[in-house]
Amino acid sequence: MQNIMGRMRADSQLLAIFLLVLGNLMISFGDVLVKLMGQSQISPYQYVFLRFTMTSLLLLPFWWRLAPARRGWGQWKIHFLRGHLLLMGSVCVFVSLIYLPLATANAVFYAAPLLTLPLAALISREQVRPATYGVSLLGFGGILVVLNPAEWHWAGWVALLTALSMATSNVLVRRLPKGRSVLATLFMTQALAIPASLALALPDWQPIPGEVWWLLVGATLVGIIYQGICIMAYAMADASKIAASEYSGLIFVTLMGMVLFAEFPDWNVYLGALIVIAAIGLQRRLR
């Protein structure tokens, strides 16, 4: 019986790893779609407004079917704040993918896990081991290697803002009640940020060509599917046993950058990415 249970857990873990790799492959395609959109006349704010609106409309029927107590209105302030952090982060992703190679931008995005625990200590007063701060500094060293201060580009700061907004949003999730509806969290977070994104988009609004609409719809669907895959994967196995699979995203975006955009990273990007991944791995061991 124990052998059967052990085999089932192993199978679930393998399936979860496969799902995370598949999810990271899809979100890498999503980054490609965003980078292609950046070559059009669409502004970052217009992109974010349309993406938030489409996502909210797709989720609205499912959200409406939830019991009123599970729709998330009781925590609207947290959803509101997370939505505007997502707004900032999404704009920064758009801008950084335009000006930075795919591999460089994504390596900087990986600063988010390194920021989460220090921010949890600052915002939520969580107990964090002192060694964690040293590991975070190691990770930032890796980010500096990726960005190469000798050839610094201002978009590197934008990519770091993306990581900061993601990390802060992750910390705020911990203030939501246990047993919350993931669907309600996704819907409320984006729906509450639509008015601000519209206000920012209107001054530079541009007509959207048909091919850009396809890119936008594709990026939106990929984002929703990726979030759903992550939820499924982390429900199947312990995060500590499968989270390393998410590093596959760096491999995918590097290869896509080479093939689609002729972006061949320098040695510092590979070295810095390895340092960041090592720091994240150490941080998980220190929890």
C-alpha positions, 0 to 999 in steps of 0.5 A: 500500500505504501509503495502504491501511495509513493508511486502516486505521489511521484506520478503527481509530482512528475505531472506537476513538473510537466505542467509547469514546464508547459506553462512556462513555454506558453508564457514565453510565447506570451512575452514574444507576443507582447514584444511584437505588439511593442513594435506597433503604435499601441501604447503600454497603457492601451495594451494594459487596459484592453488586456484587463478588460478582456480578461475581466469579461472572460472571467465575469460569468464564472465570477458571477456564479460564485456565492456572494460571500466568495466574490471577494468584495469584503477584501476589495481594498487589497484587490484594488491595491494589487490591481494597481500594482499589476497595472504598474507591473504590466506596463513595465513588462511591456516597456522592458520587453521592447527595449531589452532582449527577452532573456535579459528582461526575464532574468531581471523579472526573477528578482521578484522571489528574492524581494518577496521575503524581505517585503513580507518582513517589512509589510506584514511583519513576518519573521525572516531569517537574517541569512535571507537578506544575504541571499537576496543581496547575492541575487541582486548581484546576479541582476547587476551581472545580467544588466552589466552597469558598464552598458547600463540601459534605463529599461533595466530599472523598468524591469526591476520595477516589474519585479518589485510590483510582482513581489509586493503583490505576492505579499499582499495575497497573504492578507487575503483569507484562507479558502478564498476563490482564486477566480475571484482574486483574478477577476477583482484584481484586474477589474478594479484597475480598469478605470485607472488603466483607461484614464492613462490610455485615453490621451495616447489612444491609437486605432488598433490594426487587425493583426495587433488584435490577434496578438492582444487576444493571444497574449491575454489567453496565454496569461489566463491559461498560464495562471490556471496551469500554475494553480493546478500544478501547485495543487498537485505537489509541494512547491519546494519539489516543483518550483525549480521547473519554472526556471525553464522559462529562462531557457525558452525565452533565450531560445525564442529571442535567438530564433525570432529576434536574433538576440544572442545574449552575452556571457554576463546574461548567462552568468547572472541568470545562474546566480539569480537561480542559485540565490532563489534556490538558497532562499527556498532552503532557508524558509 
